Amino acid sequence: MRFTLNGAMRRLDAHPLTRLLDVLREDCGLTGTKEGCGEGECGACTVLLDGAPVNACLVPFAHAAGARVTTIEGLGGRHPLQRAFVEHGGAQCGICTPGMIMAAVALGKKPTLDQVRTGLAGNLCRCTGYSAIYRSVLNSRRGNNRRARRERRDQKLRTKTGTRRGT
């Protein structure tokens, strides 16, 4: 079966009814997607299938045929949400974090608090009480993290001094 995984075309021979979660973890070696409950209740296994968040433990591999699948590894560790979860305390034990981040990616550029609450409702966390997770998502979209503040500060300094980066 052919599908696009984290931006790269892949061809895998796996049974069509194998859970997408198992294909990702076992056949592709992408262990960032976690199995929490195995019943679609916790959201730890959330990945994006053609841009929509799905529980990979409920999706048969056949549904990925010809589709785009994005896992936490597909964000490359450089996504603003990943930084914000670290800086604002949204990540605790790590079981729910990849699923939370992937569900939050699907929310778009500037979700409201209500949209964040609704969009993450299918993802359970037993560590943070959700306020740190909501704060992380909201602050990542606003550029309220150390890197974004540093980049804005550097841009202001370059503008004031008339210099350009790298010169």
C-alpha positions, 0 to 999 in steps of 0.5 A, a space after each residue: 500500500 502506498 501513502 505519504 508519511 511525514 511528507 515522504 512517499 512510502 510503500 508498505 506491505 501490511 495487512 489492510 486491517 492492521 491498526 495504523 498505530 501498529 504500522 507506524 510503531 512497528 513497521 515504520 519505527 515511529 514510536 512517538 505515537 503512543 498507545 494509551 487505551 487501545 480503544 479510541 478513548 484517550 487520544 494518545 495515538 492521535 495522528 493527522 490523516 489528510 490533515 484531520 486528527 484521528 485515533 490511530 488505534 481505531 484506523 485500519 491501515 487500509 484507510 491510509 492508502 493514498 492518504 497523507 499521514 503526519 505523526 509527531 515525528 513529522 513536526 521535526 521537533 521545531 514546531 511552535 507547539 512543541 516548544 510551547 509545551 516545554 516552555 509553558 509546562 504542557 508536557 508532563 509524563 509524555 504519554 498524552 503529549 504527542 496526541 495533544 500536539 497533533 490534535 492542536 496542530 489541526 486547530 489551525 493558526 489562532 484558535 480561541 480557548 473554546 476551540 482549543 477545549 473542544 479540539 482537545 476534548 478527545 485527548 485525556 491527560 492525567 498529569 496537568 489538569 489541562 490549564 498548562 496544555 491550553 496555555 501552551 496551545 494558546 501561547 504557541 499561536 501568539 508567538 509567546 515563547 522565548 524563541 519568538 520573543 528573541 526573534 522579535 527583539 533581534 528584528 527590532 535591534 536590526 531595524 534600529 541599527 540598520 544591519 541585517 542578519 548574517 552581515 
